[in-house]
Amino acid sequence: MSLYQILKSAHSGWRYLVFVLLVIAFIQALVGWLGNKSYTEGTRKLNVFAMVSAHIQFLLGLVLYFLSPLTKLPASEALGRYWKMEHIGTMILAVVLITIGNSRSKKVTVAAAKHRSIAIFFGLGLALIIAAIVMMTKVGPTTTFFGMSTS
């Protein structure tokens, strides 16, 4: 098994952890914000774990970007354009938003403001990730929403 295959498998598997952590953190933040709940140490840890998992996923993806044959395809083709520009651009923006949300939540002292920051920025990051997954299913006809090949 090549380094590329190992990293591709790691990137493919890790995405589920990232997705689950982001969904849980987003829902918890939304409930905390709208329900005026306290911001606990457990909440903070969940948010940090979600952010760190997204960063690890991004680093795996960045290495794959330089190793993948898909990024060697011409940008004039939909598949090449998606992997060369759209996927990485969307994921960079998603990770930046998640990082900003976590950073902003640390700077405020009111629990509702902490939850609001996480809900807004993690929610935007999550929306971008979902949009990238949907775009992937459009350009890769053998790919499903969960990234599994149908062939």
N, C-alpha and C positions, 0 to 999 in steps of 0.2 A: 504494500500500500504506500503510495507516494505522500509527500508532505501536503500537497494540494488536496488529496482525498481526505486526509486526516483533518485538515483545517476546515474543509467543506462540511464534513460530518459534524465537527464541533460547532460550527456556525449554524448548521441546520438544526441541531438538537438544542442548543443554548437559546434559540429564539423563543421556545415555548416558556422557558423560565422567565425571560424578559417580559414576554407578553402577559403572563399570569401575574407577576409582581407589579407591573404597571397598572393592570386592571384593578387589582386589589388596592393598590395605593391610591388610585384615582377615585374609586368608590368610597374608600375610607375618608379621603379628603373632602369629597362632596358631602358625605353624611356629616362630617365634622363641621364643615363650613355652614351648611344649611341648618344643622341641628344645634349649632353653637356648643359643640362638644369640646372637652379639654384636649390639648395636644400633649400626648404622653411620650415617654421615652421609647415605648414600643412603636408608636407612630413614626417617630423620627428615624428609628432603625429601619423600619419597613421602607421609608422613602429613600434612605441612603442605599439600602440593598437594591432597590429598583433602579436607582441611578447608576450604581456601580455595575450592575448586570448589563445595563444598556451600554456602558462604556466598554466593558469586556467584549460584548457583541460587536461594537463598532471597531475595536482593534482587530478582532478576528476578520471582520469584513474588509478592513483596510489592507491587511496582508493578502487576503484572497483577491482583492481588486488587482493587485500587481501580478498574481500568479494565474488567474483565471483565463482560459481561452475565450470566454464570453466577452471580455473587455477588449479582445483583439479584433472582434467583428467590426465591420464598418458602421459608423454612426448613422449612415443613410438608411440602414435597415432598422426596423423597430426593435428587434431583440438587442442589437448592438447599442443603439441609443439608450435603451432602458438600462442596460448593465453599465455602460460607460458614464452616463450622466444622470439619468433620472433616479436610479436606485441610490447611488452614493450621495447625490445632492439632497434627496429627501431624508435619508438617514442622518446625514450631518446636521441638518436643520432640526430633526427630531431630538437628537442627543443634546444639541445646544439648548433647545427649549427645556428639556428635562433638567439639565444642569442649572439653568437660570432659575427655574422654579424652586429647586432645592436650595440654591444659594439665597434667593429672596426670602424663603421661609425661615432661614436662620437669622436674618437681619431684623425681623419684626418680633415683638414680644407678645402681642395679642394672639390667642389661640385661633380665633376665627380668621385672622389675616394670614396665619401660617397655613391653615387648611385651604384658604382661598388661593394662595400662591401655588400650592401643590396641585389643587384641582384644575386651575386654569392652564398652567404650563405642562403638567404631566398629561392633561387631557388633550392639549394641542399636539404634543409629541406622539401620544397614542393614536390620534386621528391621522397624523402623517404616516405613521407606521402601517396602519390599516389601509390607507390610500396606496402606499407603495406595494402592499400585498395584492390589492385589487389590480393595480397596474401590471404586476407580475403575471397574474392569471390571464390578462388580456394579451400580452406579448408572447407568453409561453403557452401554446395551446394544450400542452400535456401536463400543465401544472394546475393544482387545485388551490383553494384559498389557504389551506394549511401547508402549502409548499411541497406536497407530495406529488411525485410524478404519477400520472395515470397510465403511463405506458411501461 
